[in-house]
Amino acid sequence: MTTTLAHALKLCLSSLALSGAVLAPLAATAQEDQANGTSFVENFDRINNGFWYVSDGWNNGPHQNCTWSKKQVDVKDGILELHFAEGKTGERNYACGEIQTTKRYGYGTYEARIKTATGSGLNSAFFSYIGPTDKKPHDEIDFETLGKNPNQVQVNQYIGGKGGNEKLVPVAGGANQGFNDYAFVWEKDRLRYYLNGKLVQEVTDPSKIPSHAQKIFLSLWGTDTLSDWMGKFAYTEPTMMQIDRIAFTAMGDKCQFAESIACALN
């Protein structure tokens, strides 16, 4: 299985475990009819269970060596913490953390301020996703930092389950050594990725730009099998991914906070 296919399977299985398998229709509908989320900024004073769904009690398939657990999701001093720790949980010997929005979001600016986890075989991810369980094709937009090399982040997108758009972007000083600002601006005819306010990737090919409204995810997970992509797993101690802030600004809305890339672009 290629890295791209394995990743696609990972996310599809996560959604199936959440709501049950439903076949996706082939025809896309207007994005305006799909999105039900509006502009927001989340500073994580607490976890709002009406806004966020905390993944708990399953894994995404044989490639994932941890079980999603609400015990691995916490907020301390305005920081969301997603943990990865040893301990028998369900079918796996490790437990890990993930949250996702309960609503779907469309064209606009997506931003998160993140310090990633440390450790080969781990993946600290900020992404948007929709798929078969929501009666939609698999569309996705990704920032993924692999613990085997935290000096770079991978950007990528899937359209109808087709990926292969990966690009590795250097992260000065290391993504696990401090907080960095990750953002993507998603428009109908253009997709731009930003790191710490700098444009690092621009996509203008319509066939490589997702069209379906998506939920927003933050997750930390590990693997024993995808070593070619994520590195050989070697657990030494608990680790965590920290998120200081996450925000979405819909097209045409005012930017949500002073440091937002949406402020600079307007």
Rosetta blueprint (number, residue, H / E / L):
1 M L
2 T L
3 T H
4 T H
5 L H
6 A H
7 H H
8 A H
9 L H
10 K H
11 L H
12 C H
13 L H
14 S H
15 S H
16 L H
17 A H
18 L H
19 S H
20 G L
21 A L
22 V L
23 L L
24 A L
25 P L
26 L L
27 A L
28 A L
29 T L
30 A L
31 Q H
32 E H
33 D H
34 Q L
35 A L
36 N L
37 G L
38 T L
39 S L
40 F E
41 V E
42 E E
43 N L
44 F L
45 D L
46 R L
47 I L
48 N L
49 N L
50 G L
51 F L
52 W E
53 Y E
54 V E
55 S L
56 D L
57 G L
58 W L
59 N L
60 N L
61 G L
62 P L
63 H L
64 Q L
65 N L
66 C E
67 T E
68 W E
69 S L
70 K H
71 K H
72 Q H
73 V E
74 D E
75 V E
76 K E
77 D L
78 G L
79 I E
80 L E
81 E E
82 L E
83 H E
84 F E
85 A E
86 E E
87 G E
88 K E
89 T E
90 G L
91 E L
92 R E
93 N E
94 Y E
95 A E
96 C E
97 G L
98 E E
99 I E
100 Q E
101 T E
102 T L
103 K L
104 R L
105 Y E
106 G L
107 Y L
108 G E
109 T E
110 Y E
111 E E
112 A E
113 R E
114 I E
115 K E
116 T L
117 A L
118 T L
119 G L
120 S L
121 G L
122 L E
123 N E
124 S E
125 A E
126 F E
127 F E
128 S E
129 Y E
130 I E
131 G L
132 P H
133 T H
134 D H
135 K L
136 K L
137 P L
138 H L
139 D E
140 E E
141 I E
142 D E
143 F E
144 E E
145 T E
146 L E
147 G L
148 K L
149 N L
150 P L
151 N L
152 Q E
153 V E
154 Q E
155 V E
156 N E
157 Q E
158 Y E
159 I E
160 G L
161 G L
162 K E
163 G L
164 G L
165 N L
166 E L
167 K E
168 L E
169 V E
170 P E
171 V L
172 A L
173 G L
174 G L
175 A L
176 N L
177 Q L
178 G L
179 F L
180 N E
181 D E
182 Y E
183 A E
184 F E
185 V E
186 W E
187 E L
188 K L
189 D L
190 R L
191 L E
192 R E
193 Y E
194 Y E
195 L E
196 N L
197 G L
198 K E
199 L E
200 V E
201 Q E
202 E E
203 V E
204 T L
205 D L
206 P H
207 S H
208 K H
209 I L
210 P L
211 S L
212 H L
213 A L
214 Q E
215 K E
216 I E
217 F E
218 L E
219 S E
220 L E
221 W E
222 G E
223 T L
224 D L
225 T L
226 L L
227 S H
228 D H
229 W H
230 M H
231 G L
232 K L
233 F L
234 A L
235 Y L
236 T L
237 E L
238 P L
239 T E
240 M E
241 M E
242 Q E
243 I E
244 D E
245 R E
246 I E
247 A E
248 F E
249 T E
250 A E
251 M L
252 G L
253 D L
254 K L
255 C L
256 Q L
257 F L
258 A L
259 E L
260 S L
261 I H
262 A H
263 C H
264 A H
265 L H
266 N L
